[in-house]
């Protein structure tokens, strides 16, 4: 890729699969390819047929958290729109929250990501905080991206990161309680949690991600 860039090749050419080189590299979370392409002027707002920009693909790429972070940071530095949404109404923050990628939350939030934006073409879906609670994440470093083996741990870490970034824990708690009825103590997660605030504790417990000791 570096050789092609150095030769003056068109970095925005569309491949046979409908992707530009940058979209292809971002989809795989390959920072080593994303960085030179961005430096060569690759269009960071080019989209796939599903409406994904490079930033959206990077936020959901199945790679280790530090690699995803470098890739996302490079795209943001190049001017990628942090709240760009795909055809289903998902922003990079929503996709990262769904995948349990806690390490991307402060990076996207500091770039101005809308913490309360809802998914869905009409904005009727979950916020990032609700998405972090309600979506299953794949186990293992390759699928989760943040080197946390337990999907529940990734959910807890992502919820905590979103609350720290300023997500409305109280409003989310009301929605969680409206959906999930109270359950017996023995049915709750037995995970030992460190609570930074009362809203965080109430939310994690109500979402069955922690139990009160």
Order of alpha helices (4+ residues) and beta strands (2+ residues): alpha-alpha-alpha-alpha-alpha-alpha-alpha-alpha-alpha-alpha-alpha-alpha
